[in-house]
Amino acid sequence: MIISDILAARQFNPLQQQRLNASNDVAGNAVPQNPNDDGTTFAATLREFIGDVNDSQHKSAEATEKLIKGEPVDIHDVMISAEKAKTSFQLLLELRNKALDLYREAIRIQV
């Protein structure tokens, strides 16, 4: 039984049909999509998180530099930004470590 025959028998609204047509691969087979998907991918989410961590690192460095130069900044704001940057970097580092562990475990799987 061919999936395209099953899908042709099913009634789609225009938006679903448009998604189905856009998701066909080279061979013409339908590629299933999550209807609740808002279009963001894991890679895009990860890239955004890395950018946020980078921004917090830069903000922390700027605040520390202002404090060292003697510009009027509150020391508690400098400490808070430094701790936020440190915590977000540690989280990113742990995510990387877990991803590497997962990759190593997948490599060890016997086929």
C-alpha positions as CSV (number, residue, x, y, z in Angstrom):
1,M,0.0,0.0,0.0
2,I,1.4,3.4,-1.0
3,I,1.2,6.3,1.5
4,S,0.3,8.8,-1.2
5,D,-2.8,6.7,-2.0
6,I,-3.9,6.8,1.7
7,L,-3.2,10.5,1.9
8,A,-5.1,11.2,-1.4
9,A,-8.2,9.5,0.1
10,R,-8.1,11.7,3.1
11,Q,-9.6,15.2,3.0
12,F,-7.2,18.1,3.8
13,N,-8.0,21.7,4.3
14,P,-5.9,24.1,2.1
15,L,-3.3,24.8,4.7
16,Q,-2.7,21.1,5.3
17,Q,-2.5,20.4,1.6
18,Q,0.0,23.2,1.2
19,R,2.2,21.8,4.0
20,L,1.9,18.3,2.5
21,N,2.9,19.6,-1.0
22,A,5.9,21.5,0.5
23,S,7.0,18.5,2.5
24,N,7.4,16.0,-0.5
25,D,10.9,14.7,-0.9
26,V,12.7,14.2,-4.2
27,A,11.1,10.8,-4.8
28,G,7.6,12.3,-4.3
29,N,7.0,10.5,-1.0
30,A,5.2,12.5,1.6
31,V,7.4,13.5,4.6
32,P,5.3,13.7,7.8
33,Q,5.3,17.0,9.6
34,N,4.2,17.8,13.1
35,P,1.1,20.0,12.8
36,N,1.9,21.7,16.1
37,D,5.4,22.6,14.9
38,D,5.9,26.4,14.8
39,G,8.8,26.2,12.3
40,T,11.7,26.4,14.8
41,T,14.3,23.6,14.6
42,F,16.5,22.3,17.2
43,A,19.5,23.8,15.5
44,A,17.9,27.2,15.4
45,T,17.0,27.0,19.1
46,L,20.5,25.9,20.0
47,R,22.0,28.7,17.8
48,E,19.8,31.2,19.6
49,F,20.8,29.9,23.0
50,I,24.5,30.1,22.1
51,G,23.9,33.7,21.0
52,D,22.2,34.6,24.3
53,V,25.1,33.1,26.2
54,N,27.5,35.1,24.1
55,D,25.5,38.3,24.7
56,S,25.5,37.8,28.5
57,Q,29.2,37.2,28.4
58,H,29.8,40.5,26.6
59,K,27.4,42.4,28.9
60,S,29.2,41.0,31.9
61,A,32.6,42.0,30.4
62,E,31.3,45.5,29.7
63,A,30.0,46.0,33.2
64,T,33.2,44.7,34.7
65,E,35.2,47.1,32.5
66,K,33.1,50.0,33.5
67,L,33.6,49.1,37.2
68,I,37.4,48.9,36.7
69,K,37.5,52.2,34.9
70,G,35.7,53.9,37.8
71,E,32.6,54.7,35.9
72,P,29.4,55.0,37.9
73,V,27.9,51.5,38.1
74,D,26.4,49.5,40.9
75,I,28.6,46.7,42.1
76,H,25.6,44.4,42.7
77,D,24.6,44.9,39.0
78,V,28.1,43.9,38.0
79,M,28.1,40.8,40.2
80,I,24.6,39.8,39.0
81,S,25.6,40.1,35.3
82,A,28.8,38.1,36.0
83,E,26.8,35.3,37.8
84,K,24.2,35.2,35.0
85,A,27.0,34.8,32.4
86,K,28.8,32.2,34.5
87,T,25.6,30.2,35.1
88,S,24.5,30.3,31.4
89,F,27.9,29.3,30.3
90,Q,28.0,26.3,32.7
91,L,24.6,25.2,31.4
92,L,25.8,25.4,27.8
93,L,28.9,23.4,28.8
94,E,26.8,20.7,30.4
95,L,24.6,20.5,27.4
96,R,27.6,20.0,25.2
97,N,29.0,17.3,27.5
98,K,25.6,15.5,27.5
99,A,25.5,15.7,23.7
100,L,29.0,14.3,23.4
101,D,28.1,11.5,25.9
102,L,25.0,10.7,23.8
103,Y,27.1,10.7,20.6
104,R,29.7,8.4,22.1
105,E,27.0,6.0,23.4
106,A,25.4,5.9,19.9
107,I,28.8,5.1,18.3
108,R,29.2,2.1,20.7
109,I,25.8,0.6,19.6
110,Q,26.4,-2.7,17.8
111,V,24.4,-3.1,14.7
